[in-house]
Amino acid sequence: MNEELSDLAIRLKIGAYHRHIFLCIGPTCCSDSTGAAAWKKLKDELKARNISLAEGPSACYRSKVQCLRICKGGPILVVYPEGYWYSGMTGQICYPRWQGESLVGKSILISLEAGLGDVIQFCRYA
């Protein structure tokens, strides 16, 4: 491997992450604008959680692709190594994420937890 490529791999922390997220940005499963918005949302979310270009057990790498061969209900997202698939991952999907704070007096909704087509709804009322 040439030195320039090696330096780039080190800078991007390739090999240090534990998960890899692939997001199909269309154009078959969704419009270009929907795919672009979903990609921006994913990048912003991973950066906000400090797991993009990071090291350690939460480290996550992301790649945008133009086809995951499921050309309906996109943008489609797949997480490896678990192999979890998600559909409809638009930039508008913006659920507040639980960060471990107390849930006393609050409700929580968990959806699309187990992958494509499998929706779990859990409500907790105090």
VENKAPE-V875910 format. One record per backbone hydrogen bond with DSSP energy under -0.5 kcal/mol. NH is the residue of the N-H (numbers start at 1). CO is the residue of the C=O. E is the energy in kcal/mol with one decimal. If there is no record, write none. Layout:
NH_CO_E / NH_CO_E
This chain:
6_2_-2.2 / 7_3_-2.6 / 8_4_-2.0 / 9_5_-2.2 / 10_6_-2.0 / 11_7_-2.6 / 12_8_-2.3 / 13_10_-1.1 / 14_9_-2.2 / 16_13_-2.3 / 18_59_-2.1 / 19_59_-1.2 / 20_80_-2.9 / 21_61_-3.1 / 22_20_-0.5 / 22_78_-2.7 / 23_63_-2.4 / 24_22_-0.5 / 24_76_-3.1 / 25_23_-0.5 / 25_65_-2.7 / 27_30_-0.6 / 35_31_-2.5 / 36_32_-2.5 / 37_33_-2.2 / 38_34_-2.2 / 39_35_-2.3 / 40_36_-2.2 / 41_37_-2.3 / 42_38_-2.6 / 43_39_-2.6 / 44_40_-2.7 / 45_41_-2.5 / 46_42_-2.5 / 47_43_-2.4 / 48_44_-2.6 / 49_45_-1.6 / 50_47_-1.3 / 51_46_-2.3 / 52_46_-0.9 / 53_60_-0.8 / 54_51_-0.7 / 56_16_-0.6 / 59_56_-1.6 / 60_51_-2.7 / 61_19_-2.7 / 63_21_-2.6 / 65_23_-2.5 / 71_69_-0.6 / 74_29_-1.3 / 77_86_-2.6 / 78_22_-2.4 / 79_84_-2.5 / 80_20_-2.7 / 83_79_-2.5 / 84_79_-1.2 / 86_77_-2.9 / 88_73_-2.9 / 89_75_-2.4 / 90_88_-1.9 / 93_90_-1.2 / 94_92_-0.8 / 106_103_-2.4 / 111_109_-0.5 / 114_118_-0.8 / 116_85_-1.1 / 118_115_-2.1 / 119_117_-0.6 / 120_118_-0.5 / 121_119_-0.5 / 122_120_-0.5
